[in-house]
């Protein structure tokens, strides 16, 4: 299993407009009016505060980090949201990423040369018991291949 949390294989830039919907959702729940520029600025500020909040922990769940980012974003914009609404925004962001991420063209050759026994790349969402997850709806295959078997092992 390969994780791409820093936009190395999948383009974060391609998700910019898609993630704006989650910022708008959080602002609506917080009952604040803000421009897209202010929403993005508020989210960057919220993400910075959340990173500092989580930095000293020995471990954390990414969904909690992103929920905290939305919570801090709402506060930065002069509003407030519940922890449940913050987690909902983080979940919506996760699903938007799964549905709209695209593999960087320069990443596929590297993955093909990989010694990984993987045969498929894609996003797999974290388990959320309250929502059914079905392949093809929340999980989207990005690319598939069968690497040549290694002969040096």
QUIHUHU-V104816 format. One record per residue. RES is the residue in one letter. SS is DSSP state (H for helix, E for strand, L for the rest). NEAR is the number of other C-alpha atoms within 8 Angstrom. Layout:
BEGIN
res/ss/near
RES/SS/NEAR
RES/SS/NEAR
END
This chain:
BEGIN
res/ss/near
X/L/3
X/L/3
X/L/4
X/L/8
X/L/5
X/L/4
X/L/8
X/L/8
X/L/8
X/E/10
X/L/12
X/L/8
X/H/5
X/H/10
X/H/11
X/H/8
X/H/7
X/H/11
X/H/11
X/H/10
X/H/8
X/H/12
X/H/13
X/H/9
X/H/9
X/H/14
X/H/15
X/H/9
X/H/9
X/H/10
X/L/8
X/L/10
X/L/6
X/L/9
X/L/6
X/H/7
X/H/7
X/H/9
X/H/14
X/H/10
X/H/8
X/H/12
X/H/13
X/H/9
X/H/11
X/H/16
X/H/14
X/H/9
X/H/10
X/H/13
X/H/9
X/H/8
X/H/7
X/H/9
X/L/6
X/L/6
X/L/6
X/L/4
X/L/4
X/L/8
X/L/6
X/H/6
X/H/9
X/H/9
X/H/12
X/H/12
X/H/14
X/H/12
X/H/14
X/H/16
X/H/14
X/H/14
X/H/15
X/H/16
X/H/9
X/H/10
X/L/12
X/L/7
X/L/11
X/L/9
X/L/11
X/L/7
X/H/8
X/H/6
X/H/10
X/H/14
X/H/12
X/H/9
X/H/14
X/H/13
X/H/9
X/H/9
X/H/10
X/H/9
X/H/10
X/H/10
X/H/11
X/H/13
X/H/10
X/H/9
X/L/11
X/L/8
X/E/11
X/L/9
X/H/5
X/H/6
X/H/10
X/H/9
X/H/7
X/H/8
X/H/7
X/H/9
X/H/7
X/L/7
X/L/6
X/L/4
X/L/5
X/L/8
X/L/8
X/E/10
X/E/9
X/E/9
X/L/9
X/L/7
X/L/9
X/L/4
X/L/5
X/L/6
X/L/5
X/L/4
X/L/5
X/L/6
X/L/7
X/L/7
X/E/7
X/L/7
X/L/8
X/L/12
X/E/13
X/L/11
X/E/10
X/E/10
X/E/8
X/E/8
X/L/7
X/L/8
X/L/11
X/L/4
X/L/4
X/L/6
X/L/4
X/L/3
X/L/3
END
